[in-house]
Amino acid sequence: MPRFRPEPAHAHGQPSRDGILLINLGTPAAPTTRAVRRYLAEFLADPRVVEIPRLLWMPLLYGVVLNLRPASSARKYAAIWTPEGSPLAVHTRRQAGLLAAALGAEGPRVEFAMRYGEPAVAPALDRLRAAGCERILVFPLYPQYAASTTASALDAVAAWLGRTRNVPELRLVKHYHDHPAYIAALAAGVRSQWAAHGRGERLVMSFHGLPRAALERGDPYHRECRTTARLLGEALGLGDGDYLVTFQSRFGRAEWLQPYTQPTLVALAQSGVQRVDVACPGFVADCLETLEEIGMLARAAFLEHGGKQFSLVPCLNESPEWIAAMIQIAAEHGWAPRAQAPAEHAARALRSKT
């Protein structure tokens, strides 16, 4: 196998351009046991994701987890799958299209990739290089930094660099948990939900969980989630008692960041709270964790224990405020000009094509 990947053919006179690579977590190719097993094998084998010594974890992963978990996970994916495919992939693809449309034909080339599954990071970087991109902004779609997400995405980029002869200049968007445009986009989504469905007695902000050991080892994720929640609460004019911060998606027996989302919702219902709104600020696109874990399982638990109304705030998805925020965040890293078309115009243009 050659040490380096083939370089794209050089075209004399072709001007260099900038590129933006959006990276999201990933998704199975289909809601089937086989596809989910393949996806989980890649995801759970990442030492950034599971920090258990390899000699202990890998036999457990292949001997137990990948024999038991894929079938149940496939049923969960099937419950949220759309005619276009996985919601996470659909929304991420649309976000990339809207960003490209807003930046215009003369702006940076935009590609998107998944850290696990398809489209993979290396081919997306190859496409940017083939398009003449000499400077690339790596833009992970994780507002809050965690070693298991943002750093893992950079690992995939680094692996590509290790097999690239003529490397481009790179910059990384490490996090944007406190960026005013991101907070404003979140607030706009909550207000829109309130306008359509009324306002609940509490706003629960549910973030993806991490093992508590990650916090103890110095991962900044927990405090960045708390910062996001505080800023979103301030943007919405909420008092301390009007919202709660919780964590979801536990895996394994170890203690994870607390309080846990579903038990918190059950406790709220049992205490007499009848209406709640739940937002997931750490996810910029709806996915299994928001649509099934929160929108179905957590909703059912809240209603079964006395709650009356459960309102799930959609993720940022294709909202014009989020596309505008992406443009601003990219521009502040110096390699992306201002949008040539307003985000609202780009959204209308994309919708007319789909």
N, C-alpha and C positions, 0 to 999 in steps of 0.2 A: 504493500500500500504506500503510495507516495507520501512523503513527509508533509508537503504543502498542497493545499487545494489549488486547482488551476486558476490562473488569473484571468479576468475578463479581457477580451481583445481590446487593445488600445486604439482609439479613434482620434487621429490627429485633428486638432482644432475643436474637439468636443470640450466645452467648458465644464469645469467641475461644479458640483452642486452639493447642497447639504441634504442630509437625510434624517428622518425621525423614525425610530423603531419603538412601537408600543409593545410592551410585553405583559401578558396576563398569565394567570396561573396555569390553566389548562383544563381539558375536558376529554372524556372518552369520545371516540369517533362515532359511537352508536350506543344506545341504551341496552346493550347485551352483556351477558356475563363475560364472554370472551373479550370484548372491547374494554370493559371495565377492568378486567384482570390485567390486561396489557398496560392500561393507564396507571393503575395502582402500583404495578411492579416498578414502573419508572419513578413515580412520585414518592413512594415510601422507601425506595432504595437510596434516595438522596440523603447523605449524611447531614445536610443542613436541616432537613425536615424531621428526621428521627435521630436524635443524638445518643443512640445506644451503641456501645462497641459493636463493630461489624461482626465479630465472631459470635456474638450472642444474638444479634438482631437478624442477620440474613437467614439462618436456619428457621427462625420463628416466622419470618416474613414468608418464605417459600413453603415452609412445611405446614403452617397453620393459617396465617392471615389471608394469603392468596387462594386458599382453598375454601374459606368460609365467608369472607366479606364480599367478593364480587357479585354474587347472586343477589344479595339483599341490596347492595348499592345500585345494581342495574335496575331493580324495581323502582328505586327512588328516582333515578334519572328518567325512567320511562314516564313517571308521573308528571314531569315538567317539560318533556321533550316537545319541540314544536315542529311543524312541517319543514321549517328551514334548518332544523338541527338543534344543537345544544344552545340554550339561551345565552350562556356566557360567550360562546363563539359568535353567535348572531350579533349580539350587542357590541362586542369588541370589533368585529368587522365593520359594522355601521359607524362606530366612533372613528375608526381609521378613515373611512370614506368621507365623513363629514369634515374631519380635520383637513384632509387633503383638498376638499372642495373649497373650504374657507381660506386656505393658504394660497390657492390658485395654481395655475399651471407653471408659473415661474417660481413658485415657492419650493420649499423642501419636499423631496420625495418622501411619502409616508408608507411604511409597511407595518404590519402587526404580526405577532408571533405568540405562541404559547410556550411557557417554560417546560411543560410536560405535554406530550401529544403533538397534534398538528394544528396549524402550520408551525414547524419547528423554528428555533432561533437561527441556526446556521444558514438554512436556505433563504430566510428573509434578509439576513445580512449580505448574502451573495447577490440577491436581487438589487439591493441598494448599491453595492459596488458596481454591478453591471450597468446600472443607470448613471454611473459617473459620480457617485457620492464619495467625496474625499473627507467629509466631516459628518459624523453621525452622532445624533443625540439619542442615547438609550433612555427610554421613558417607561419605567415599570409602572403598571397601573395599580400600585399599592400606595395609598396616601401616607400611611404610617410605616416607617421602616422596621423591618424585622430581618434577622439573618436568614430565616427560613423562606423568605419571599424575595425581597429586593436583592440581598446578597446572593441568593441562589440564581436569580436571573442574571446577575453579573458573572457568575461562574460559567453559565452557558455562553455568554459573550466571550469570556476569557478563553474557553475551550476553542471557540472559532478562531480567535486571534492566534492561538498556538499553532494553527495549521494554515495561517495566512502569510504569504510572503510580503506583500505590499499592504501593510496595515493602514487603515484610515485613522484620522484623528477622532478621538471619542470623548464624549462628555456623558455624565450620568446624572439623571434627576434622582437624587437619593430619597427625598420625601417632600411632601407638600401638605402635611397634616394641619399646618396653621396658616396656609396661604389664604389671603383674603378672598380671592376669586373662587377657590374651592369651597370655603365656608359659605360664601354667598350662594353658590350653586346648591349646596345642601339645604340652606335655609329656604331657597325658592321652592325646592321640592316639597319640603314639609308644609310650607304655606299653601301650596297648590293642593296638597292632600287635605288640609284643613278646610279649604274653600269648597272642595268637592264633597267631603264626607263629614264635616264637623270636627271639632277638636275634642280629643279624649281628656281624661282626667290626669293622665301621666303620659309623658313621652319616654319610651324606653329606647336607649341607643345601644344596640347590640353589635359588638365587634367580634371578629373571629378570635378565638382563644389561642393561647400558647401555653405550653407547660410552664408552671411557675419557676422551674429551674432556669428557664431562659432569662427571666427577670433577674434572678439571683446572680446570673453570670454576666449581667451588664447589658442585656438587650434593651434598647430604649423604647420598644414597642408600647409597653404599658403606659408609660407617661405620655407618649405621643397620642395615644387613644384618649387619655384623660384631657389633654389639651384640646383636641378636636371637639370633644363633648362640651367642654367649658365654653369654647368660642362659639359653637353652634347654639348653645343655650343663650349666650349673650345676644347673638344675632337675632334670636327669636323673642327676646325679652322675657325669658323664663327665669324664675327663681330657683334656688337650689332644690326645693322640694317638688318642683314641677317635672323634673326629668331624672332618670336613673341611667347609670352606665353598667352594662352587663357584658358577659363573654359567652360565646357559643362554640359548638363543634368540638367537643372533647373527644379524644381518642386514647384508648388505653386506660390504665388504672392509676397513673400518676396524677398528682394534684395539678390542676390548670388554673389559669387566672380566674379570679372570682370577683363578684358574684356571678353564678351561672344564669343564663338567660331564662330557660324554661322554668326552673324552680322559682325564680323571681316573679315571673308572670303568674304562676300558681299562687304564690304568697299574696300578690296584689289582689287577685280574684277572691281569695279566702278572707282578705281583710275588708272587703266591701267595695273595692274599686271595680266599677262596671264597664268603663270604656278606656281603652289604652290605644295609643299609637306606637308603632314600632318602626324605627328607622335603623338602617345598617350602614353607617357612614364609612366603614372601612372597605366596602365593596363599591366599585364604580359601575359595575354591571350586574344585573340580576343573574342568579346562578342557583345551583342546587342548595347552597347554604341559606339563601334568602327566600327562595320560592317554596322549597319543600320543608326544610328544617324550621324556618320561622313561619312562612305563610301557611303551612299545613299542620305540622306537628305542634309547634308552639301555640298556634291559634286554637287548635283542638283542646290542648291542655288548659288554656285560659278559660275557654267557654265551658268546659266540663266541670270546672271548679267554681263556677258562679259568675264569671264574667259575662257581659252582655254584648259588647261590641269590640272587635279587634280590627284595627286598621293598619295594614302594612304599607309603609311609605315606599314607593318604588325607588330603586337605586338611580343614580344619575343618568345612566343609560345614554340616550341621544338628546338630552335636554340642551337647548341652546346655551344655557348658562354654563354647562359643563364643557361644551366644545369651546366656548370663549375662554374658560378657565385654562383648558389645555393649551390654547394658543398663547395665553399670557405667561404660563409657567415655562413653556418652551422658549418663548422670546426672551425671557429673563436669563436664560442660559446662553444667549448671544448668537445662536445659530439659526434662528427662525424669525423671519420678518413678521411684521404685523399682517393680520388677515387681509386679503384683498377683497373678501366678501364677508358680510356679517354672518354670524353663526346661524341666525334665523333663515337667511337666504340659502345657506348651504344645506340646512335641514330640509327646506322645501324642495330643493333640487334633488336631493337624494331620495326623498319620498316619491318624487315623480318618476323615478327610475325603477322603483321596487313595487 
